[in-house]
Amino acid sequence: MSATPAQRPQMLWIARAEYRFHSWRERRARARGQRPTVAAFPGYGSEEWVRVVGRVLIVPPPPRKRQRGEYASVRGWRSFAAVPVGYAQVSVTIDGVTHEVVADRGGVIDTVLPARLEPGWQPITMSVEGSEPTETRVFVVGSGIRFGVVSDVDDTVMVTALPRPFQAAWNSFVLDELARQPVPGMAVFLEGVVRDNPGAPVIYLSTGAWNVAPTLIRFLGRHLFPPGALLLTDWGPTHDRWFRSGKAHKEENLRRLAREFPDVKWLLIGDDGQHDDALYTAFTSEFPGHVVAVAIRQLSPAEAVLAGGRTAVDDHSAAEVPWVTGSGGASLLSRLKEAGVLPGD
């Protein structure tokens, strides 16, 4: 039985205003002859289904001045200049089978589709309104896999000092993407974890906006981080909130991974600058059989000041799973080896 108008959740006025604003921008862009395309992002799945993620956008034309090199300089604001196309119908082709899906109000595609694929990275394509298909990949977790990695991004793999509003705006909108720095040793750490656990999925779970996904993909590749699925969020109002909750986004996706892969135990990686310790503590208490260990990167004093301070890390000496801390990838790797989570040298 469908809900009556009185029973349906009332959309916050600012959410309606945001949608009308983006619709106006879409009409103007189409009037100039611009057409939508799909920004497709890495997803994940099992041997029977895949989670497909992407976004439908009208992207502004590139600047006339041509940049040199594979990793041309890109200012952060350009990631947010694209026009999201709400409720667009998107064709997703997986192993020769095409599915029709509909993007949400913000143009985001996040859906599960049936598929019979071999374990490992597999290609899929997406297109909208007859556009050229955009190819991406999904990581298929084999039925025998028992180990996986969930990693935060901001101040865990990339130095961003995100919690402080001014610093967040600077990093997101102004900073040249080539100026973004990796956390020391984290690429080597994560690559070593994946090498020691063949077939393990890597999930980059962040409160960052989908707008920065292309920048993040280039950053991870440029600094030799292992490829993985991206789970970001859509900034802006929901039907009942002025801003989406990044904490809720992480909580929901952690619980979802536990349901989707009941036999996988996750290595959870985060930092002490946001809510990772509390989030991972709650998840470990709720799903103790789904966590192999927790690794928390400690911010430097300067990073802690920029981030607005550290989150207190609880005493985990009595925890059922190993809980380690360190200043970077090398120290975390060493302590996980000491704890017996990873093989020693």
Buried (B, 14 or more C-beta within 10 A) or exposed (E): EEEEEEEEEEBBEBBBEBBEEBBEBBEEBBEEEBEBBBBBBBBBBBBEBBBBBBBBBBBEEEEEEEEEEEEEEBEBEBBEEBBBBBEBEBBBBBEEEEBEBEBBBBBBBBBBBEBEBEBEEBEBBBBBBEBEBBEBBBBBBBEEBEBBBBBBBBBBBBBBBBBBEEBBEBBBBEBEBBEBEBBBBBBBBBBBBBEEBEBBBBBBBBBBBBBBBBBBBBBBEBBEBBBBBBBBBBBBBBEEEEEBEBBEBBBEBBBEBBEBBEEBBBBBBBBBBBBBBBBBBBBBEEBEEBBBBBBBBBBBEEBBEBBBEBBEBEEBEEBEBBBBBBBBBBBBBBBBBEBEBBEEE
